[in-house]
Amino acid sequence: MPAIITPFDDRQELDLDAHRHNVAFLGELGYEGFVLAGSTGEGPLLEPGERRRLAAASREAGRDDAFLLCGINAETNRIAASQIAEAADGGADAVLVLTPTTLSRNRTNFQTAFFREVAEESPLPVFLYSVPIVTAYSLPLETVWELAQHPNVVGMKDSSGDTIRVQRMLAQLPDDFALYNGAAPAVTLSLAAGAHGAILAAVNYVPRLSLEVVTAALESPPGNMGMQHRLTAANDGVARYGIPGVKAAAEIAGLRAGRARAPLLSVTEEARAEVARILER
């Protein structure tokens, strides 16, 4: 699934027409699910009500059976419940809940209690979300294994890029637990280890290549390492410019990216030219 960007106009308001275009564009290439309001989707910068509007616009743009996984970025259970209610109201199928860290980093008892309460109260299935490059924290394996026993915790996105961690995690996860890899350089090896799929920011700017890498890895493990190397190079080159770099690359690839929401800054013209060279290569 693409970790799809969130377009904003010059006033930093949601550009829902652009979002509908992006969902339809990727859907026509074969993508059947979308992650909204994730890290790449500037989820931590969204305002109350915007998750509902993004989910509803996605439903309008895609097929009725498209799978919508909505990001939840909350430091308290109360805020998480409010954001999940928005996602459900907009038509999302499940929620991807980021680990809270401001006052609970490395406090596994806090983290476990947070996710357990979220799962108990959520009207939608819950996916755990561990993204250490953003939070400076990885959910411990033991915590993941414990939470995976809850009937409403159905999957996880792990963006560590650590394929040994993925392999160890899978060894004690239920067979029906959907573990997604979130790091483009680790797609092929994670899927070969048994991960369910991949959720990638790179889909925004190399959508066909991303789909080819995942398809090859699922159909004939360990997949096509030549294509994986190309995906890794594109990801590494664009990622150095952060989310604004992803948006610049997405615009080149045919999506309507809009601007990033402050405090994020647009890339310079020099950086934009370098991103174009990366995609050309």
C-alpha positions in Angstrom: 0.0 0.0 0.0 1.2 3.5 -0.6 1.8 5.7 2.4 0.1 8.4 0.4 1.0 12.1 0.7 -1.6 14.6 1.9 -1.8 17.6 -0.5 -2.2 21.1 0.9 -2.9 24.3 -1.0 -1.1 27.6 -0.7 -3.2 28.5 2.3 -2.2 25.1 3.9 -5.7 23.8 3.7 -6.5 20.3 2.5 -6.7 20.0 -1.2 -9.2 17.2 -1.5 -9.5 17.4 -5.3 -5.7 16.7 -5.5 -6.1 13.9 -3.0 -8.9 12.3 -5.1 -6.7 12.5 -8.2 -3.8 10.8 -6.4 -5.9 8.0 -5.1 -7.4 7.4 -8.5 -4.0 7.7 -10.2 -2.5 5.0 -8.0 -5.6 2.9 -8.1 -5.4 2.7 -11.9 -1.9 1.3 -11.5 -3.2 -1.6 -9.4 -3.1 -0.4 -5.8 -6.1 -1.7 -3.9 -5.3 -0.1 -0.5 -4.1 3.2 0.8 -2.6 4.4 4.1 -3.9 7.9 4.9 -2.5 10.3 7.4 0.6 8.3 8.1 4.1 9.9 8.7 4.5 10.6 5.0 0.9 11.9 4.9 1.9 14.5 7.6 -0.5 12.8 10.0 1.0 14.5 13.1 0.2 17.9 11.4 -3.4 17.2 10.7 -6.2 19.1 12.5 -9.4 17.8 14.0 -11.9 16.7 11.3 -9.3 16.3 8.5 -8.9 12.5 8.9 -12.7 12.2 8.3 -12.5 14.4 5.2 -9.4 12.5 3.8 -11.1 9.1 4.3 -14.4 10.2 2.7 -12.6 11.8 -0.3 -10.6 8.5 -0.7 -13.9 6.6 -0.9 -15.2 9.0 -3.5 -12.0 8.6 -5.6 -11.5 4.8 -5.4 -13.4 1.6 -5.7 -15.8 0.8 -2.9 -13.7 -2.2 -1.9 -10.4 -0.3 -1.6 -8.9 -0.9 1.8 -8.3 2.4 3.8 -5.9 2.3 6.7 -6.0 5.7 8.6 -3.0 6.9 10.6 -3.6 7.9 14.3 -1.1 10.2 15.9 -2.0 10.7 19.5 -0.1 11.2 22.8 -3.2 10.4 24.9 -5.9 7.7 24.7 -8.6 10.4 24.6 -7.1 12.0 21.5 -6.6 8.6 19.9 -10.3 7.8 20.5 -11.3 11.1 18.9 -9.1 10.5 15.8 -10.4 6.9 15.4 -14.0 8.1 15.6 -13.2 10.5 12.7 -11.6 7.8 10.6 -14.5 5.5 11.2 -17.0 8.3 10.3 -15.1 8.9 7.0 -15.3 5.3 6.0 -11.8 3.9 7.0 -11.5 0.1 7.4 -8.8 0.1 10.1 -6.4 2.4 11.9 -2.6 2.5 12.1 -1.8 3.7 15.6 1.6 5.4 16.1 3.5 4.7 19.4 3.1 7.7 21.8 6.5 8.8 22.9 6.5 12.3 24.4 6.2 11.2 28.0 6.1 7.4 27.5 9.2 6.6 25.4 10.9 3.4 26.7 8.1 2.9 29.2 6.8 -0.4 27.9 4.1 -0.6 30.6 2.7 2.7 29.4 2.9 1.7 25.8 1.2 -1.7 26.4 -1.6 0.0 28.4 -2.1 2.6 25.7 -2.5 0.1 22.9 -4.6 -2.3 24.9 -7.1 0.5 25.8 -7.1 1.8 22.2 -7.9 -1.7 20.9 -10.6 -2.3 23.5 -12.4 1.0 22.6 -11.8 1.2 18.8 -14.7 0.4 16.5 -12.1 -0.4 13.8 -9.3 -3.0 13.7 -6.0 -1.7 15.0 -2.6 -1.9 13.4 0.4 -1.1 15.6 2.9 1.4 14.1 6.6 1.4 15.0 8.7 4.0 13.1 11.9 4.7 15.0 13.2 7.2 12.5 10.3 9.4 13.6 9.8 8.5 17.2 13.3 7.4 18.2 11.7 4.3 19.7 10.9 0.8 18.5 8.2 -1.3 20.1 10.0 -4.2 21.8 9.3 -7.7 20.3 7.8 -8.8 23.6 5.3 -6.0 23.6 4.3 -6.7 20.0 3.8 -10.4 20.8 1.7 -9.6 23.8 -0.5 -7.0 22.0 -0.9 -9.4 19.0 -3.0 -11.7 21.3 -5.7 -9.0 21.5 -8.5 -9.8 19.1 -8.7 -6.3 17.8 -5.0 -5.9 17.2 -4.8 -7.4 13.7 -1.5 -6.2 12.3 1.5 -3.9 12.4 3.7 -1.6 10.2 7.3 -1.9 11.3 9.5 0.7 9.6 12.8 -0.2 11.3 14.2 -1.7 8.1 15.7 -4.5 10.3 14.9 -7.7 8.6 16.4 -9.8 11.4 13.9 -8.1 13.7 11.1 -8.9 11.2 12.1 -12.6 11.1 12.2 -12.8 14.9 8.9 -11.0 15.3 7.2 -13.4 12.8 8.4 -16.4 14.7 6.0 -15.8 17.6 3.1 -13.9 15.9 -0.3 -15.5 15.1 -0.6 -16.7 11.5 -3.4 -14.3 10.7 -1.4 -11.2 12.0 -0.6 -8.9 9.1 2.9 -7.6 9.5 3.8 -4.9 7.0 7.3 -3.7 6.3 7.6 0.1 6.1 11.2 0.5 4.8 11.8 0.5 1.1 15.3 -1.0 1.3 14.0 -4.0 3.2 11.0 -4.9 1.0 12.4 -8.0 -0.7 14.1 -9.5 2.4 11.1 -8.8 4.7 8.7 -10.4 2.3 11.0 -13.4 1.9 11.0 -13.7 5.7 7.2 -13.9 5.7 5.9 -10.3 6.1 2.4 -9.8 4.7 3.2 -6.8 2.5 4.8 -3.4 2.4 3.6 0.2 3.1 5.9 2.6 1.3 6.4 6.3 0.9 8.3 5.5 -2.3 5.0 4.5 -4.0 4.3 8.2 -4.3 7.1 8.6 -6.8 8.1 5.2 -8.1 4.7 3.5 -8.0 5.3 0.9 -10.8 8.8 -0.1 -9.6 7.4 -0.5 -6.0 4.6 -2.7 -7.2 7.1 -4.8 -9.3 9.4 -5.3 -6.3 6.6 -6.5 -4.1 5.1 -8.7 -6.7 8.4 -10.4 -7.5 9.1 -11.0 -3.8 5.7 -12.5 -3.2 5.6 -14.7 -6.4 9.2 -16.0 -6.2 11.1 -15.4 -3.0 13.5 -13.8 -2.5 12.4 -11.8 -5.5 14.3 -9.6 -7.9 17.3 -8.0 -6.2 18.2 -5.9 -9.2 14.8 -4.1 -9.0 15.2 -3.9 -5.2 18.5 -2.1 -5.6 16.8 0.4 -7.9 14.0 1.0 -5.4 16.6 1.4 -2.6 18.6 4.0 -4.6 15.4 6.0 -5.4 14.3 5.9 -1.8 17.6 6.9 -0.3 18.1 9.7 -2.8 14.6 11.2 -2.1 14.4 10.5 1.6 17.4 12.8 2.4 15.0 15.7 1.6 12.3 14.5 4.0 8.6 14.7 3.3 9.0 17.9 1.1 11.4 15.8 -1.0 8.8 13.0 -1.3 6.2 15.6 -2.4 8.6 17.1 -5.0 9.3 13.6 -6.4 5.5 12.7 -6.4 4.8 15.8 -8.4 7.3 14.7 -11.0 5.8 11.2 -11.1 2.3 12.6 -11.9 0.6 13.1 -8.5 -0.7 16.4 -7.3 1.4 17.0 -4.2 0.7 20.6 -3.2 2.9 22.2 -0.5 3.9 20.7 2.8 2.3 22.1 6.0 4.4 24.3 8.2 6.7 23.9 10.0 7.9 21.8 7.0 9.6 23.8 4.3 9.4 23.2 0.5 12.6 22.0 -1.1 14.9 24.4 -2.9 14.9 24.5 -6.7 18.4 22.9 -6.6 17.0 20.0 -4.5 14.1 19.7 -6.8 16.4 19.3 -9.8 18.4 16.7 -7.9 15.2 14.7 -7.1 14.4 14.8 -10.8 17.8 13.4 -11.7 17.4 10.6 -9.1 14.1 9.6 -10.6 15.5 9.7 -14.1 18.3 7.4 -13.1 
